[in-house]
Amino acid sequence: MARKNRSYTKEFKDSVFKRLDQNETVTSLSDELNISKSTIYQWVRTHNKKQRIAIVRSLVMKPDIMLFDEPTSALDPEMIGEVLGLMKDLADDGMTMVVVTHEMGFAKSVANRVLFMDEGQILEENNPKDFFFNPAHERAKEFLSKILYNI
């Protein structure tokens, strides 16, 4: 049974997030610390860590491949950096990922292959160097000409 009216300090909450980051599950933390799962989930939402925690929770299952569909949408700039940093660490550790993103700087630095889509169609598939510096498709050239100054 979860304790009610317990005062949770910032340090205590931070230690819970740290343990979640180290692949502990919400269920095990809930049982061990005698905190309701709903309280932990509320902290996650309150601290704007939902996306990051979702990634970490997925890692508990030890997947061979991870799929990300706009993982940074609706995040503030600081959280975008945290999520992309976590994903970069995963890539550096050899995790295979399929990522749908508009974060071109991230794609350029992490991708092994780039698929450029427009209106639901794959228009180009290339290695990052060729895609970003010599795109084959006119639509890809147009897109990159509008955003390359940001990457």
N, CA, C and O atoms as a GROMACS GRO file, in nm:
protein
  604
    1MET      N    1   0.084  -0.118   0.000
    1MET     CA    2   0.000   0.000   0.000
    1MET      C    3   0.089   0.124   0.000
    1MET      O    4   0.184   0.133   0.077
    2ALA      N    5   0.058   0.218  -0.085
    2ALA     CA    6   0.138   0.340  -0.093
    2ALA      C    7   0.107   0.432   0.024
    2ALA      O    8  -0.007   0.442   0.069
    3ARG      N    9   0.212   0.498   0.071
    3ARG     CA   10   0.193   0.595   0.179
    3ARG      C   11   0.123   0.718   0.126
    3ARG      O   12   0.145   0.758   0.012
    4LYS      N   13   0.039   0.776   0.207
    4LYS     CA   14  -0.031   0.898   0.170
    4LYS      C   15   0.028   1.015   0.246
    4LYS      O   16   0.081   0.999   0.356
    5ASN      N   17   0.020   1.132   0.186
    5ASN     CA   18   0.067   1.257   0.247
    5ASN      C   19   0.216   1.254   0.282
    5ASN      O   20   0.259   1.324   0.373
    6ARG      N   21   0.292   1.176   0.211
    6ARG     CA   22   0.436   1.172   0.234
    6ARG      C   23   0.499   1.290   0.163
    6ARG      O   24   0.462   1.323   0.050
    7SER      N   25   0.593   1.354   0.227
    7SER     CA   26   0.663   1.466   0.166
    7SER      C   27   0.778   1.412   0.083
    7SER      O   28   0.870   1.350   0.137
    8TYR      N   29   0.774   1.435  -0.048
    8TYR     CA   30   0.879   1.388  -0.137
    8TYR      C   31   0.967   1.506  -0.175
    8TYR      O   32   0.921   1.600  -0.241
    9THR      N   33   1.090   1.501  -0.134
    9THR     CA   34   1.183   1.610  -0.167
    9THR      C   35   1.227   1.598  -0.312
    9THR      O   36   1.211   1.494  -0.376
   10LYS      N   37   1.281   1.706  -0.364
   10LYS     CA   38   1.335   1.706  -0.500
   10LYS      C   39   1.444   1.601  -0.512
   10LYS      O   40   1.452   1.530  -0.613
   11GLU      N   41   1.529   1.590  -0.410
   11GLU     CA   42   1.637   1.492  -0.413
   11GLU      C   43   1.582   1.350  -0.422
   11GLU      O   44   1.636   1.266  -0.494
   12PHE      N   45   1.475   1.324  -0.347
   12PHE     CA   46   1.414   1.191  -0.350
   12PHE      C   47   1.358   1.162  -0.489
   12PHE      O   48   1.380   1.054  -0.544
   13LYS      N   49   1.286   1.259  -0.546
   13LYS     CA   50   1.230   1.240  -0.680
   13LYS      C   51   1.342   1.221  -0.783
   13LYS      O   52   1.332   1.135  -0.871
   14ASP      N   53   1.448   1.301  -0.770
   14ASP     CA   54   1.561   1.287  -0.862
   14ASP      C   55   1.624   1.148  -0.853
   14ASP      O   56   1.666   1.092  -0.954
   15SER      N   57   1.629   1.093  -0.731
   15SER     CA   58   1.686   0.958  -0.716
   15SER      C   59   1.597   0.854  -0.783
   15SER      O   60   1.646   0.755  -0.836
   16VAL      N   61   1.466   0.876  -0.781
   16VAL     CA   62   1.374   0.785  -0.851
   16VAL      C   63   1.398   0.793  -1.001
   16VAL      O   64   1.407   0.690  -1.068
   17PHE      N   65   1.410   0.916  -1.055
   17PHE     CA   66   1.435   0.930  -1.199
   17PHE      C   67   1.569   0.868  -1.237
   17PHE      O   68   1.581   0.805  -1.342
   18LYS      N   69   1.669   0.884  -1.150
   18LYS     CA   70   1.801   0.826  -1.179
   18LYS      C   71   1.790   0.674  -1.188
   18LYS      O   72   1.849   0.612  -1.276
   19ARG      N   73   1.715   0.616  -1.098
   19ARG     CA   74   1.700   0.471  -1.100
   19ARG      C   75   1.620   0.426  -1.222
   19ARG      O   76   1.648   0.321  -1.279
   20LEU      N   77   1.521   0.505  -1.263
   20LEU     CA   78   1.449   0.473  -1.386
   20LEU      C   79   1.544   0.479  -1.505
   20LEU      O   80   1.537   0.396  -1.596
   21ASP      N   81   1.634   0.578  -1.503
   21ASP     CA   82   1.734   0.590  -1.609
   21ASP      C   83   1.828   0.470  -1.612
   21ASP      O   84   1.887   0.440  -1.716
   22GLN      N   85   1.842   0.402  -1.500
   22GLN     CA   86   1.931   0.285  -1.492
   22GLN      C   87   1.853   0.155  -1.515
   22GLN      O   88   1.892   0.048  -1.469
   23ASN      N   89   1.743   0.168  -1.587
   23ASN     CA   90   1.661   0.055  -1.634
   23ASN      C   91   1.578  -0.014  -1.527
   23ASN      O   92   1.529  -0.125  -1.550
   24GLU      N   93   1.559   0.046  -1.412
   24GLU     CA   94   1.465  -0.012  -1.317
   24GLU      C   95   1.324   0.018  -1.365
   24GLU      O   96   1.299   0.124  -1.423
   25THR      N   97   1.233  -0.073  -1.340
   25THR     CA   98   1.096  -0.052  -1.385
   25THR      C   99   1.017   0.026  -1.281
   25THR      O  100   1.051   0.028  -1.163
   26VAL      N  101   0.911   0.088  -1.329
   26VAL     CA  102   0.822   0.161  -1.239
   26VAL      C  103   0.765   0.066  -1.135
   26VAL      O  104   0.752   0.102  -1.018
   27THR      N  105   0.730  -0.055  -1.176
   27THR     CA  106   0.673  -0.153  -1.083
   27THR      C  107   0.770  -0.186  -0.971
   27THR      O  108   0.731  -0.189  -0.854
   28SER      N  109   0.896  -0.212  -1.005
   28SER     CA  110   0.992  -0.248  -0.900
   28SER      C  111   1.016  -0.131  -0.806
   28SER      O  112   1.029  -0.149  -0.685
   29LEU      N  113   1.023  -0.010  -0.862
   29LEU     CA  114   1.041   0.108  -0.775
   29LEU      C  115   0.919   0.129  -0.687
   29LEU      O  116   0.932   0.160  -0.569
   30SER      N  117   0.802   0.111  -0.745
   30SER     CA  118   0.678   0.128  -0.668
   30SER      C  119   0.675   0.034  -0.550
   30SER      O  120   0.642   0.074  -0.438
   31ASP      N  121   0.708  -0.092  -0.574
   31ASP     CA  122   0.707  -0.192  -0.466
   31ASP      C  123   0.815  -0.164  -0.363
   31ASP      O  124   0.789  -0.167  -0.242
   32GLU      N  125   0.936  -0.138  -0.410
   32GLU     CA  126   1.049  -0.122  -0.318
   32GLU      C  127   1.037   0.004  -0.233
   32GLU      O  128   1.068   0.002  -0.114
   33LEU      N  129   0.993   0.114  -0.293
   33LEU     CA  130   0.988   0.241  -0.222
   33LEU      C  131   0.852   0.270  -0.160
   33LEU      O  132   0.833   0.372  -0.095
   34ASN      N  133   0.759   0.179  -0.181
   34ASN     CA  134   0.625   0.195  -0.126
   34ASN      C  135   0.560   0.325  -0.175
   34ASN      O  136   0.501   0.400  -0.098
   35ILE      N  137   0.571   0.347  -0.304
   35ILE     CA  138   0.509   0.462  -0.370
   35ILE      C  139   0.416   0.407  -0.476
   35ILE      O  140   0.450   0.311  -0.545
   36SER      N  141   0.300   0.465  -0.489
   36SER     CA  142   0.208   0.416  -0.591
   36SER      C  143   0.264   0.442  -0.731
   36SER      O  144   0.336   0.540  -0.753
   37LYS      N  145   0.231   0.354  -0.823
   37LYS     CA  146   0.273   0.373  -0.962
   37LYS      C  147   0.219   0.505  -1.016
   37LYS      O  148   0.288   0.576  -1.089
   38SER      N  149   0.096   0.537  -0.979
   38SER     CA  150   0.037   0.661  -1.030
   38SER      C  151   0.116   0.783  -0.983
   38SER      O  152   0.126   0.882  -1.056
   39THR      N  153   0.172   0.778  -0.863
   39THR     CA  154   0.254   0.890  -0.815
   39THR      C  155   0.380   0.902  -0.899
   39THR      O  156   0.419   1.012  -0.938
   40ILE      N  157   0.445   0.790  -0.927
   40ILE     CA  158   0.566   0.793  -1.010
   40ILE      C  159   0.532   0.847  -1.148
   40ILE      O  160   0.604   0.932  -1.201
   41TYR      N  161   0.423   0.797  -1.208
   41TYR     CA  162   0.385   0.846  -1.341
   41TYR      C  163   0.352   0.995  -1.338
   41TYR      O  164   0.384   1.068  -1.432
   42GLN      N  165   0.291   1.040  -1.231
   42GLN     CA  166   0.262   1.184  -1.219
   42GLN      C  167   0.391   1.265  -1.213
   42GLN      O  168   0.400   1.371  -1.275
   43TRP      N  169   0.490   1.216  -1.140
   43TRP     CA  170   0.619   1.286  -1.137
   43TRP      C  171   0.678   1.295  -1.276
   43TRP      O  172   0.730   1.398  -1.317
   44VAL      N  173   0.669   1.184  -1.349
   44VAL     CA  174   0.724   1.182  -1.485
   44VAL      C  175   0.656   1.289  -1.570
   44VAL      O  176   0.724   1.367  -1.638
   45ARG      N  177   0.524   1.293  -1.565
   45ARG     CA  178   0.452   1.395  -1.643
   45ARG      C  179   0.485   1.535  -1.592
   45ARG      O  180   0.510   1.625  -1.672
   46THR      N  181   0.485   1.552  -1.462
   46THR     CA  182   0.510   1.683  -1.404
   46THR      C  183   0.648   1.735  -1.440
   46THR      O  184   0.665   1.855  -1.465
   47HIS      N  185   0.744   1.649  -1.444
   47HIS     CA  186   0.881   1.691  -1.472
   47HIS      C  187   0.915   1.687  -1.621
   47HIS      O  188   1.032   1.696  -1.659
   48ASN      N  189   0.813   1.674  -1.705
   48ASN     CA  190   0.833   1.680  -1.850
   48ASN      C  191   0.938   1.580  -1.897
   48ASN      O  192   1.018   1.609  -1.986
   49LYS      N  193   0.937   1.461  -1.836
   49LYS     CA  194   1.035   1.358  -1.871
   49LYS      C  195   0.967   1.239  -1.940
   49LYS      O  196   1.028   1.133  -1.957
   50LYS      N  197   0.844   1.257  -1.979
   50LYS     CA  198   0.767   1.145  -2.032
   50LYS      C  199   0.838   1.074  -2.147
   50LYS      O  200   0.846   0.951  -2.148
   51GLN      N  201   0.890   1.148  -2.242
   51GLN     CA  202   0.954   1.087  -2.358
   51GLN      C  203   1.081   1.012  -2.318
   51GLN      O  204   1.105   0.900  -2.363
   52ARG      N  205   1.160   1.074  -2.234
   52ARG     CA  206   1.285   1.011  -2.190
   52ARG      C  207   1.258   0.883  -2.112
   52ARG      O  208   1.324   0.781  -2.133
   53ILE      N  209   1.161   0.888  -2.023
   53ILE     CA  210   1.127   0.770  -1.943
   53ILE      C  211   1.070   0.661  -2.033
   53ILE      O  212   1.096   0.543  -2.010
   54ALA      N  213   0.993   0.698  -2.135
   54ALA     CA  214   0.940   0.598  -2.228
   54ALA      C  215   1.054   0.524  -2.298
   54ALA      O  216   1.047   0.403  -2.318
   55ILE      N  217   1.157   0.597  -2.334
   55ILE     CA  218   1.273   0.534  -2.398
   55ILE      C  219   1.340   0.438  -2.301
   55ILE      O  220   1.370   0.324  -2.336
   56VAL      N  221   1.362   0.484  -2.180
   56VAL     CA  222   1.428   0.400  -2.080
   56VAL      C  223   1.344   0.277  -2.049
   56VAL      O  224   1.397   0.167  -2.036
   57ARG      N  225   1.212   0.295  -2.038
   57ARG     CA  226   1.124   0.182  -2.011
   57ARG      C  227   1.133   0.078  -2.124
   57ARG      O  228   1.131  -0.042  -2.098
   58SER      N  229   1.144   0.126  -2.246
   58SER     CA  230   1.158   0.034  -2.360
   58SER      C  231   1.287  -0.046  -2.352
   58SER      O  232   1.291  -0.162  -2.391
   59LEU      N  233   1.391   0.017  -2.302
   59LEU     CA  234   1.521  -0.050  -2.292
   59LEU      C  235   1.519  -0.168  -2.195
   59LEU      O  236   1.600  -0.260  -2.207
   60VAL      N  237   1.428  -0.164  -2.099
   60VAL     CA  238   1.418  -0.273  -2.002
   60VAL      C  239   1.391  -0.406  -2.073
   60VAL      O  240   1.433  -0.512  -2.026
   61MET      N  241   1.322  -0.400  -2.187
   61MET     CA  242   1.288  -0.521  -2.262
   61MET      C  243   1.404  -0.570  -2.349
   61MET      O  244   1.392  -0.671  -2.418
   62LYS      N  245   1.515  -0.497  -2.348
   62LYS     CA  246   1.635  -0.533  -2.424
   62LYS      C  247   1.604  -0.558  -2.573
   62LYS      O  248   1.629  -0.667  -2.624
   63PRO      N  249   1.548  -0.458  -2.641
   63PRO     CA  250   1.512  -0.477  -2.782
   63PRO      C  251   1.634  -0.480  -2.872
   63PRO      O  252   1.739  -0.424  -2.839
   64ASP      N  253   1.620  -0.546  -2.987
   64ASP     CA  254   1.725  -0.546  -3.089
   64ASP      C  255   1.718  -0.418  -3.173
   64ASP      O  256   1.819  -0.374  -3.227
   65ILE      N  257   1.599  -0.361  -3.182
   65ILE     CA  258   1.576  -0.242  -3.262
   65ILE      C  259   1.472  -0.156  -3.192
   65ILE      O  260   1.380  -0.208  -3.129
   66MET      N  261   1.486  -0.025  -3.203
   66MET     CA  262   1.388   0.067  -3.144
   66MET      C  263   1.333   0.157  -3.253
   66MET      O  264   1.407   0.201  -3.342
   67LEU      N  265   1.204   0.184  -3.246
   67LEU     CA  266   1.137   0.271  -3.342
   67LEU      C  267   1.097   0.400  -3.273
   67LEU      O  268   1.038   0.398  -3.165
   68PHE      N  269   1.130   0.513  -3.335
   68PHE     CA  270   1.096   0.644  -3.280
   68PHE      C  271   1.021   0.724  -3.385
   68PHE      O  272   1.071   0.744  -3.496
   69ASP      N  273   0.903   0.771  -3.351
   69ASP     CA  274   0.825   0.855  -3.441
   69ASP      C  275   0.818   0.995  -3.381
   69ASP      O  276   0.742   1.020  -3.287
   70GLU      N  277   0.897   1.085  -3.434
   70GLU     CA  278   0.905   1.223  -3.385
   70GLU      C  279   0.925   1.227  -3.233
   70GLU      O  280   0.840   1.283  -3.163
   71PRO      N  281   1.033   1.171  -3.183
   71PRO     CA  282   1.052   1.163  -3.038
   71PRO      C  283   1.068   1.299  -2.969
   71PRO      O  284   1.058   1.307  -2.847
   72THR      N  285   1.092   1.405  -3.045
   72THR     CA  286   1.112   1.536  -2.983
   72THR      C  287   0.994   1.630  -3.003
   72THR      O  288   1.001   1.746  -2.963
   73SER      N  289   0.887   1.581  -3.063
   73SER     CA  290   0.773   1.670  -3.085
   73SER      C  291   0.712   1.712  -2.951
   73SER      O  292   0.703   1.631  -2.858
   74ALA      N  293   0.673   1.835  -2.943
   74ALA     CA  294   0.607   1.893  -2.825
   74ALA      C  295   0.697   1.900  -2.702
   74ALA      O  296   0.647   1.910  -2.590
   75LEU      N  297   0.829   1.894  -2.720
   75LEU     CA  298   0.921   1.909  -2.608
   75LEU      C  299   0.984   2.047  -2.611
   75LEU      O  300   1.001   2.106  -2.718
   76ASP      N  301   1.018   2.099  -2.494
   76ASP     CA  302   1.088   2.226  -2.490
   76ASP      C  303   1.234   2.203  -2.532
   76ASP      O  304   1.281   2.089  -2.530
   77PRO      N  305   1.305   2.309  -2.572
   77PRO     CA  306   1.441   2.293  -2.625
   77PRO      C  307   1.536   2.216  -2.532
   77PRO      O  308   1.619   2.139  -2.580
   78GLU      N  309   1.525   2.237  -2.403
   78GLU     CA  310   1.612   2.166  -2.310
   78GLU      C  311   1.585   2.016  -2.313
   78GLU      O  312   1.678   1.935  -2.314
   79MET      N  313   1.458   1.979  -2.315
   79MET     CA  314   1.422   1.838  -2.319
   79MET      C  315   1.458   1.775  -2.453
   79MET      O  316   1.494   1.658  -2.459
   80ILE      N  317   1.449   1.853  -2.561
   80ILE     CA  318   1.491   1.801  -2.692
   80ILE      C  319   1.636   1.757  -2.684
   80ILE      O  320   1.672   1.649  -2.730
   81GLY      N  321   1.719   1.842  -2.625
   81GLY     CA  322   1.861   1.808  -2.609
   81GLY      C  323   1.882   1.683  -2.527
   81GLY      O  324   1.967   1.600  -2.560
   82GLU      N  325   1.804   1.667  -2.420
   82GLU     CA  326   1.818   1.548  -2.335
   82GLU      C  327   1.778   1.422  -2.409
   82GLU      O  328   1.848   1.320  -2.403
   83VAL      N  329   1.664   1.428  -2.480
   83VAL     CA  330   1.617   1.310  -2.553
   83VAL      C  331   1.714   1.274  -2.665
   83VAL      O  332   1.748   1.157  -2.682
   84LEU      N  333   1.757   1.374  -2.742
   84LEU     CA  334   1.852   1.346  -2.850
   84LEU      C  335   1.985   1.296  -2.795
   84LEU      O  336   2.049   1.210  -2.856
   85GLY      N  337   2.027   1.348  -2.681
   85GLY     CA  338   2.150   1.300  -2.617
   85GLY      C  339   2.139   1.153  -2.578
   85GLY      O  340   2.232   1.075  -2.598
   86LEU      N  341   2.025   1.117  -2.522
   86LEU     CA  342   2.002   0.977  -2.485
   86LEU      C  343   2.003   0.889  -2.609
   86LEU      O  344   2.061   0.780  -2.608
   87MET      N  345   1.938   0.935  -2.716
   87MET     CA  346   1.935   0.856  -2.840
   87MET      C  347   2.074   0.846  -2.902
   87MET      O  348   2.110   0.742  -2.958
   88LYS      N  349   2.152   0.951  -2.894
   88LYS     CA  350   2.290   0.949  -2.945
   88LYS      C  351   2.371   0.846  -2.867
   88LYS      O  352   2.448   0.770  -2.925
   89ASP      N  353   2.354   0.844  -2.734
   89ASP     CA  354   2.422   0.743  -2.652
   89ASP      C  355   2.382   0.601  -2.695
   89ASP      O  356   2.467   0.512  -2.702
   90LEU      N  357   2.254   0.582  -2.722
   90LEU     CA  358   2.208   0.450  -2.768
   90LEU      C  359   2.276   0.412  -2.900
   90LEU      O  360   2.320   0.299  -2.917
   91ALA      N  361   2.282   0.508  -2.992
   91ALA     CA  362   2.348   0.483  -3.121
   91ALA      C  363   2.495   0.449  -3.100
   91ALA      O  364   2.548   0.356  -3.162
   92ASP      N  365   2.560   0.525  -3.013
   92ASP     CA  366   2.702   0.500  -2.985
   92ASP      C  367   2.725   0.361  -2.924
   92ASP      O  368   2.830   0.301  -2.942
   93ASP      N  369   2.623   0.312  -2.851
   93ASP     CA  370   2.632   0.180  -2.790
   93ASP      C  371   2.590   0.068  -2.887
   93ASP      O  372   2.589  -0.049  -2.850
   94GLY      N  373   2.557   0.106  -3.011
   94GLY     CA  374   2.524   0.006  -3.112
   94GLY      C  375   2.377  -0.028  -3.128
   94GLY      O  376   2.344  -0.124  -3.198
   95MET      N  377   2.288   0.048  -3.065
   95MET     CA  378   2.145   0.022  -3.078
   95MET      C  379   2.100   0.056  -3.220
   95MET      O  380   2.130   0.164  -3.271
   96THR      N  381   2.029  -0.036  -3.282
   96THR     CA  382   1.969  -0.010  -3.413
   96THR      C  383   1.839   0.065  -3.390
   96THR      O  384   1.754   0.022  -3.312
   97MET      N  385   1.824   0.178  -3.459
   97MET     CA  386   1.705   0.261  -3.443
   97MET      C  387   1.652   0.303  -3.579
   97MET      O  388   1.728   0.329  -3.672
   98VAL      N  389   1.520   0.308  -3.589
   98VAL     CA  390   1.453   0.370  -3.703
   98VAL      C  391   1.387   0.494  -3.645
   98VAL      O  392   1.302   0.485  -3.557
   99VAL      N  393   1.427   0.611  -3.696
   99VAL     CA  394   1.383   0.737  -3.637
   99VAL      C  395   1.317   0.824  -3.744
   99VAL      O  396   1.378   0.854  -3.846
  100VAL      N  397   1.193   0.862  -3.719
  100VAL     CA  398   1.126   0.962  -3.801
  100VAL      C  399   1.148   1.094  -3.730
  100VAL      O  400   1.106   1.111  -3.616
  101THR      N  401   1.214   1.189  -3.798
  101THR     CA  402   1.248   1.314  -3.730
  101THR      C  403   1.261   1.430  -3.826
  101THR      O  404   1.288   1.412  -3.945
  102HIS      N  405   1.240   1.549  -3.774
  102HIS     CA  406   1.270   1.672  -3.846
  102HIS      C  407   1.398   1.735  -3.791
  102HIS      O  408   1.438   1.843  -3.834
  103GLU      N  409   1.463   1.668  -3.697
  103GLU     CA  410   1.588   1.716  -3.636
  103GLU      C  411   1.704   1.676  -3.727
  103GLU      O  412   1.768   1.572  -3.706
  104MET      N  413   1.730   1.758  -3.828
  104MET     CA  414   1.829   1.723  -3.930
  104MET      C  415   1.971   1.716  -3.876
  104MET      O  416   2.050   1.633  -3.922
  105GLY      N  417   2.006   1.800  -3.782
  105GLY     CA  418   2.139   1.793  -3.722
  105GLY      C  419   2.162   1.660  -3.655
  105GLY      O  420   2.270   1.601  -3.666
  106PHE      N  421   2.061   1.612  -3.585
  106PHE     CA  422   2.069   1.482  -3.520
  106PHE      C  423   2.082   1.371  -3.625
  106PHE      O  424   2.167   1.283  -3.613
  107ALA      N  425   1.997   1.377  -3.727
  107ALA     CA  426   2.002   1.275  -3.833
  107ALA      C  427   2.138   1.273  -3.900
  107ALA      O  428   2.194   1.167  -3.929
  108LYS      N  429   2.190   1.391  -3.926
  108LYS     CA  430   2.320   1.401  -3.993
  108LYS      C  431   2.432   1.339  -3.909
  108LYS      O  432   2.522   1.276  -3.963
  109SER      N  433   2.426   1.358  -3.779
  109SER     CA  434   2.535   1.311  -3.693
  109SER      C  435   2.522   1.165  -3.650
  109SER      O  436   2.622   1.104  -3.613
  110VAL      N  437   2.402   1.108  -3.656
  110VAL     CA  438   2.381   0.974  -3.600
  110VAL      C  439   2.348   0.869  -3.707
  110VAL      O  440   2.383   0.752  -3.690
  111ALA      N  441   2.282   0.909  -3.814
  111ALA     CA  442   2.228   0.812  -3.910
  111ALA      C  443   2.336   0.737  -3.988
  111ALA      O  444   2.442   0.790  -4.019
  112ASN      N  445   2.304   0.612  -4.019
  112ASN     CA  446   2.383   0.532  -4.114
  112ASN      C  447   2.318   0.540  -4.252
  112ASN      O  448   2.387   0.536  -4.354
  113ARG      N  449   2.185   0.551  -4.253
  113ARG     CA  450   2.106   0.564  -4.376
  113ARG      C  451   2.003   0.672  -4.353
  113ARG      O  452   1.954   0.690  -4.241
  114VAL      N  453   1.970   0.744  -4.460
  114VAL     CA  454   1.866   0.847  -4.453
  114VAL      C  455   1.762   0.814  -4.560
  114VAL      O  456   1.796   0.794  -4.677
  115LEU      N  457   1.638   0.810  -4.519
  115LEU     CA  458   1.527   0.799  -4.613
  115LEU      C  459   1.452   0.931  -4.607
  115LEU      O  460   1.407   0.972  -4.500
  116PHE      N  461   1.440   0.997  -4.719
  116PHE     CA  462   1.368   1.124  -4.726
  116PHE      C  463   1.229   1.097  -4.779
  116PHE      O  464   1.212   1.039  -4.886
  117MET      N  465   1.128   1.141  -4.702
  117MET     CA  466   0.989   1.118  -4.740
  117MET      C  467   0.918   1.251  -4.761
  117MET      O  468   0.949   1.351  -4.697
  118ASP      N  469   0.824   1.249  -4.851
  118ASP     CA  470   0.737   1.364  -4.874
  118ASP      C  471   0.600   1.311  -4.914
  118ASP      O  472   0.588   1.229  -5.005
  119GLU      N  473   0.498   1.359  -4.846
  119GLU     CA  474   0.360   1.317  -4.871
  119GLU      C  475   0.346   1.164  -4.871
  119GLU      O  476   0.277   1.107  -4.955
  120GLY      N  477   0.412   1.100  -4.775
  120GLY     CA  478   0.399   0.957  -4.755
  120GLY      C  479   0.478   0.870  -4.851
  120GLY      O  480   0.465   0.748  -4.848
  121GLN      N  481   0.559   0.930  -4.935
  121GLN     CA  482   0.638   0.855  -5.032
  121GLN      C  483   0.786   0.869  -5.002
  121GLN      O  484   0.833   0.978  -4.970
  122ILE      N  485   0.860   0.760  -5.013
  122ILE     CA  486   1.006   0.766  -5.001
  122ILE      C  487   1.060   0.818  -5.133
  122ILE      O  488   1.046   0.753  -5.237
  123LEU      N  489   1.123   0.935  -5.128
  123LEU     CA  490   1.177   0.996  -5.249
  123LEU      C  491   1.326   0.970  -5.266
  123LEU      O  492   1.378   0.971  -5.378
  124GLU      N  493   1.394   0.946  -5.155
  124GLU     CA  494   1.538   0.922  -5.164
  124GLU      C  495   1.583   0.836  -5.048
  124GLU      O  496   1.536   0.851  -4.935
  125GLU      N  497   1.675   0.745  -5.076
  125GLU     CA  498   1.744   0.667  -4.974
  125GLU      C  499   1.892   0.678  -5.003
  125GLU      O  500   1.937   0.652  -5.115
  126ASN      N  501   1.968   0.719  -4.901
  126ASN     CA  502   2.108   0.748  -4.925
  126ASN      C  503   2.187   0.738  -4.796
  126ASN      O  504   2.129   0.728  -4.688
  127ASN      N  505   2.319   0.741  -4.806
  127ASN     CA  506   2.401   0.754  -4.686
  127ASN      C  507   2.397   0.901  -4.645
  127ASN      O  508   2.371   0.987  -4.729
  128PRO      N  509   2.423   0.932  -4.518
  128PRO     CA  510   2.410   1.071  -4.471
  128PRO      C  511   2.497   1.170  -4.548
  128PRO      O  512   2.451   1.280  -4.580
  129LYS      N  513   2.620   1.134  -4.578
  129LYS     CA  514   2.709   1.228  -4.647
  129LYS      C  515   2.651   1.267  -4.783
  129LYS      O  516   2.642   1.386  -4.814
  130ASP      N  517   2.612   1.168  -4.862
  130ASP     CA  518   2.556   1.199  -4.993
  130ASP      C  519   2.422   1.271  -4.982
  130ASP      O  520   2.394   1.364  -5.058
  131PHE      N  521   2.338   1.228  -4.888
  131PHE     CA  522   2.208   1.293  -4.874
  131PHE      C  523   2.224   1.440  -4.837
  131PHE      O  524   2.162   1.526  -4.900
  132PHE      N  525   2.305   1.470  -4.737
  132PHE     CA  526   2.315   1.608  -4.690
  132PHE      C  527   2.400   1.698  -4.780
  132PHE      O  528   2.378   1.819  -4.784
  133PHE      N  529   2.496   1.641  -4.852
  133PHE     CA  530   2.584   1.725  -4.934
  133PHE      C  531   2.559   1.714  -5.084
  133PHE      O  532   2.604   1.799  -5.160
  134ASN      N  533   2.488   1.610  -5.126
  134ASN     CA  534   2.461   1.594  -5.268
  134ASN      C  535   2.332   1.514  -5.288
  134ASN      O  536   2.335   1.404  -5.343
  135PRO      N  537   2.217   1.567  -5.242
  135PRO     CA  538   2.093   1.492  -5.254
  135PRO      C  539   2.056   1.468  -5.401
  135PRO      O  540   2.079   1.553  -5.486
  136ALA      N  541   2.000   1.351  -5.427
  136ALA     CA  542   1.967   1.313  -5.564
  136ALA      C  543   1.832   1.368  -5.609
  136ALA      O  544   1.815   1.404  -5.726
  137HIS      N  545   1.737   1.375  -5.519
  137HIS     CA  546   1.601   1.415  -5.556
  137HIS      C  547   1.583   1.566  -5.542
  137HIS      O  548   1.631   1.627  -5.446
  138GLU      N  549   1.514   1.626  -5.637
  138GLU     CA  550   1.491   1.771  -5.636
  138GLU      C  551   1.418   1.816  -5.509
  138GLU      O  552   1.451   1.921  -5.453
  139ARG      N  553   1.321   1.739  -5.464
  139ARG     CA  554   1.246   1.777  -5.344
  139ARG      C  555   1.337   1.776  -5.222
  139ARG      O  556   1.325   1.863  -5.135
  140ALA      N  557   1.428   1.681  -5.214
  140ALA     CA  558   1.525   1.677  -5.104
  140ALA      C  559   1.617   1.798  -5.110
  140ALA      O  560   1.648   1.858  -5.007
  141LYS      N  561   1.662   1.835  -5.230
  141LYS     CA  562   1.746   1.954  -5.246
  141LYS      C  563   1.673   2.078  -5.198
  141LYS      O  564   1.730   2.162  -5.126
  142GLU      N  565   1.547   2.090  -5.237
  142GLU     CA  566   1.466   2.206  -5.196
  142GLU      C  567   1.451   2.211  -5.044
  142GLU      O  568   1.469   2.316  -4.982
  143PHE      N  569   1.418   2.097  -4.984
  143PHE     CA  570   1.401   2.089  -4.839
  143PHE      C  571   1.530   2.129  -4.768
  143PHE      O  572   1.528   2.213  -4.678
  144LEU      N  573   1.640   2.068  -4.807
  144LEU     CA  574   1.768   2.094  -4.741
  144LEU      C  575   1.814   2.238  -4.759
  144LEU      O  576   1.877   2.294  -4.670
  145SER      N  577   1.784   2.299  -4.873
  145SER     CA  578   1.825   2.438  -4.895
  145SER      C  579   1.757   2.532  -4.797
  145SER      O  580   1.809   2.640  -4.768
  146LYS      N  581   1.642   2.492  -4.746
  146LYS     CA  582   1.567   2.577  -4.653
  146LYS      C  583   1.610   2.557  -4.508
  146LYS      O  584   1.587   2.644  -4.425
  147ILE      N  585   1.673   2.444  -4.478
  147ILE     CA  586   1.705   2.416  -4.337
  147ILE      C  587   1.853   2.396  -4.309
  147ILE      O  588   1.891   2.391  -4.192
  148LEU      N  589   1.936   2.386  -4.409
  148LEU     CA  590   2.077   2.352  -4.385
  148LEU      C  591   2.152   2.454  -4.300
  148LEU      O  592   2.249   2.417  -4.234
  149TYR      N  593   2.111   2.578  -4.301
  149TYR     CA  594   2.181   2.676  -4.218
  149TYR      C  595   2.168   2.644  -4.070
  149TYR      O  596   2.246   2.694  -3.990
  150ASN      N  597   2.071   2.559  -4.033
  150ASN     CA  598   2.052   2.521  -3.893
  150ASN      C  599   2.135   2.401  -3.851
  150ASN      O  600   2.143   2.371  -3.732
  151ILE      N  601   2.196   2.332  -3.945
  151ILE     CA  602   2.271   2.212  -3.909
  151ILE      C  603   2.411   2.233  -3.955
  151ILE      O  604   2.496   2.145  -3.936
   0.00000   0.00000   0.00000
